[in-house]
Amino acid sequence: MRIRLRGDIEKLKKRVAALAALVEERFRMAMRALEVNDPWMAEQVIAGDLVIDHEEVDVEEECLKILALHQPVADDLRFIVSVLKMNNDLERIGDLAVNIAQHARFIASGDDRIAVPFEYFTMAQKAQDMLKKSLDSLVNVDVNLAYQVCAADDEVDKMKYAMQARFAEEIKKNRNNIDSSINLFLISRHLERIADHATNIAEDVIYMIAGRIHRHTRHGADDSV
């Protein structure tokens, strides 16, 4: 029974890793579509959302099957519980990548083209790094890496607030491209939420490794989407 449990857990790890890689790719594609004004690339991200949804369901079913068949305890149980939670975060990041792609498509297709500030891609890179580190902390069972992700969340929050203040001023000064400006404003919110979900994953890794619940230690988190 123990050998079968180990085999099922290894299989689950591979499925989660595959889902994570897919989510990371769609996030990068969404930001690339914004960067190069490519509505076709944005459409690919949007069209691929169902694949992520199906993978999320499959991972959840795999977790529930392991719980029912093996009734794991201790470290194995914490791993399954953590995967169940981070599986939902990965699916939500996929949804947010779709939201970004939809905004990118609108901006690329609109008549009032607007230059995307460099800070957007700096913020996106920060969120991508957080996501990668959170997933690496899971694969490598590295609690220190998970703590690094949690520490970086406040920086992304500050970047979002700075960009939103900037666009509030831009909208007051220039009403000609207000629709594109609003779409950029919303993208900054989605990027901040992706960073939040990456932090959630890191917190689940901390729980998995150390048995310590790290939630609610962050202050002033914005849970809007």
Legacy VTK file of the C-alpha trace (Angstrom):
# vtk DataFile Version 3.0
C-alpha trace
ASCII
DATASET POLYDATA
POINTS 225 float
0.000 0.000 0.000
2.831 2.392 0.878
4.517 1.788 -2.480
1.264 2.536 -4.308
0.820 5.733 -2.295
4.318 6.901 -3.223
3.622 6.130 -6.879
0.319 8.038 -6.815
1.931 11.041 -5.122
4.710 11.130 -7.726
2.078 10.994 -10.452
0.225 13.865 -8.778
3.411 15.935 -8.572
3.881 15.556 -12.323
0.294 16.608 -13.022
0.601 19.699 -10.846
3.931 20.578 -12.479
2.342 20.250 -15.934
-0.578 22.480 -14.935
1.799 25.040 -13.431
3.910 25.119 -16.606
0.776 25.665 -18.698
-0.420 28.504 -16.466
3.006 30.167 -16.548
3.071 29.947 -20.347
-0.396 31.508 -20.732
0.534 34.339 -18.371
3.678 35.094 -20.412
1.694 34.949 -23.653
-0.910 37.386 -22.337
1.754 39.923 -21.398
3.555 39.392 -24.709
0.303 40.066 -26.557
0.042 43.344 -24.661
3.669 44.237 -25.340
3.568 43.679 -29.116
-0.116 44.581 -29.702
-0.931 41.101 -30.985
-4.662 40.308 -30.850
-4.064 36.815 -32.349
-1.783 35.849 -29.466
-4.337 37.207 -27.014
-6.973 35.007 -28.657
-4.779 31.935 -28.122
-4.677 32.618 -24.393
-8.437 33.112 -24.244
-9.171 29.991 -26.298
-6.903 27.879 -24.087
-8.733 28.595 -20.845
-10.824 25.417 -21.021
-7.675 23.294 -21.081
-6.548 24.775 -17.767
-10.038 24.315 -16.312
-10.062 20.633 -17.267
-6.564 20.081 -15.871
-7.592 21.728 -12.594
-10.542 19.333 -12.273
-8.312 16.348 -13.059
-5.785 17.335 -10.374
-8.563 17.756 -7.812
-10.012 14.355 -8.673
-6.554 12.808 -8.344
-6.157 14.338 -4.874
-9.537 13.065 -3.734
-8.777 9.595 -5.089
-5.515 9.431 -3.109
-7.291 10.590 0.042
-9.997 7.950 -0.370
-7.750 5.043 -1.333
-4.752 5.599 0.935
-5.949 7.799 3.824
-2.515 9.456 4.027
-1.239 11.002 7.267
1.469 13.431 8.405
3.653 14.778 5.555
1.705 12.997 2.819
-1.592 14.392 4.068
-0.185 17.921 4.252
1.087 17.558 0.699
-2.323 16.496 -0.645
-4.115 19.282 1.230
-1.584 21.826 -0.064
-1.978 20.630 -3.653
-5.766 20.885 -3.409
-5.455 24.516 -2.351
-2.732 25.597 -4.771
-4.575 23.841 -7.603
-7.345 26.409 -7.199
-4.804 29.248 -7.157
-3.289 28.011 -10.416
-6.712 27.923 -12.061
-7.396 31.469 -10.892
-4.050 32.643 -12.294
-5.121 31.093 -15.588
-8.365 33.076 -15.415
-6.455 36.285 -14.702
-4.161 35.616 -17.667
-7.305 35.384 -19.793
-8.517 38.701 -18.377
-5.192 40.321 -19.284
-5.405 38.824 -22.775
-8.903 40.246 -23.237
-7.687 43.714 -22.286
-4.638 43.295 -24.546
-6.920 42.327 -27.441
-9.059 45.421 -26.873
-6.040 47.716 -26.748
-4.470 46.134 -29.854
-7.717 46.348 -31.821
-8.779 49.828 -30.760
-8.397 53.068 -32.660
-6.949 54.915 -29.680
-3.656 53.033 -29.346
-1.836 53.810 -26.134
1.777 53.231 -25.186
2.069 50.695 -22.383
4.357 52.063 -19.664
7.519 50.055 -19.030
6.458 49.654 -15.387
3.753 47.223 -16.485
6.296 44.744 -17.763
8.466 45.259 -14.679
5.450 44.427 -12.519
4.564 41.447 -14.715
8.133 40.133 -14.481
7.989 40.462 -10.702
4.723 38.503 -10.589
6.151 35.870 -12.948
9.239 35.513 -10.748
7.033 35.106 -7.687
4.975 32.432 -9.416
8.082 30.547 -10.570
9.678 30.705 -7.123
6.497 29.519 -5.423
6.327 26.515 -7.744
10.063 25.844 -7.386
9.635 25.897 -3.621
7.039 23.138 -4.007
9.113 20.986 -6.351
12.341 21.420 -4.352
10.638 21.408 -0.922
12.382 24.728 -0.192
10.732 26.695 2.610
13.212 29.586 2.320
12.193 30.145 -1.297
8.554 30.182 -0.229
9.306 32.865 2.365
11.002 34.956 -0.348
7.774 34.929 -2.348
5.760 36.104 0.650
8.217 38.930 1.262
7.944 40.144 -2.357
4.159 40.580 -2.284
4.217 44.029 -0.707
6.500 45.308 -3.465
3.982 44.322 -6.145
1.197 45.996 -4.168
3.182 49.251 -4.105
3.815 49.051 -7.847
0.097 48.615 -8.487
-0.855 51.620 -6.389
1.808 53.768 -8.084
0.580 52.808 -11.567
-3.054 53.356 -10.718
-2.284 56.820 -9.355
-0.407 57.593 -12.556
-3.303 56.551 -14.767
-5.787 58.498 -12.690
-3.758 61.580 -13.539
-3.453 60.596 -17.210
-7.219 60.176 -17.533
-7.759 63.647 -16.110
-5.305 65.148 -18.610
-6.258 63.207 -21.746
-9.787 61.995 -22.443
-9.016 60.803 -25.980
-7.786 57.336 -25.016
-9.812 56.783 -21.876
-10.993 53.280 -22.878
-7.462 51.972 -23.354
-6.361 53.668 -20.141
-9.129 51.925 -18.212
-8.061 48.583 -19.686
-4.482 49.213 -18.570
-5.770 50.195 -15.147
-7.558 46.849 -14.883
-4.473 44.930 -16.018
-2.541 46.347 -13.067
-5.186 44.886 -10.748
-4.922 41.489 -12.426
-1.136 41.494 -12.083
-1.429 42.263 -8.388
-3.908 39.412 -7.941
-1.576 36.995 -9.738
1.133 37.961 -7.245
-1.358 37.318 -4.434
-2.132 33.846 -5.760
1.592 33.105 -6.083
1.905 34.126 -2.442
-0.971 31.813 -1.529
0.913 28.941 -3.166
4.066 29.838 -1.236
2.081 29.908 2.012
0.717 26.453 1.237
4.279 25.228 0.703
5.249 26.644 4.103
2.348 24.730 5.637
3.310 21.577 3.760
6.945 21.691 4.888
6.761 23.254 8.330
3.182 22.514 9.373
2.808 26.234 10.049
-0.121 28.308 8.766
1.360 31.499 7.327
-1.882 33.165 6.217
-3.077 36.452 7.745
0.483 37.614 8.405
0.217 40.017 5.460
-1.466 43.341 6.083
-3.534 45.479 3.766
-3.927 42.832 1.065
-6.333 43.840 -1.692
-8.586 40.885 -2.538
-10.246 42.573 -5.491
-10.002 41.062 -8.954
LINES 1 226
225 0 1 2 3 4 5 6 7 8 9 10 11 12 13 14 15 16 17 18 19 20 21 22 23 24 25 26 27 28 29 30 31 32 33 34 35 36 37 38 39 40 41 42 43 44 45 46 47 48 49 50 51 52 53 54 55 56 57 58 59 60 61 62 63 64 65 66 67 68 69 70 71 72 73 74 75 76 77 78 79 80 81 82 83 84 85 86 87 88 89 90 91 92 93 94 95 96 97 98 99 100 101 102 103 104 105 106 107 108 109 110 111 112 113 114 115 116 117 118 119 120 121 122 123 124 125 126 127 128 129 130 131 132 133 134 135 136 137 138 139 140 141 142 143 144 145 146 147 148 149 150 151 152 153 154 155 156 157 158 159 160 161 162 163 164 165 166 167 168 169 170 171 172 173 174 175 176 177 178 179 180 181 182 183 184 185 186 187 188 189 190 191 192 193 194 195 196 197 198 199 200 201 202 203 204 205 206 207 208 209 210 211 212 213 214 215 216 217 218 219 220 221 222 223 224
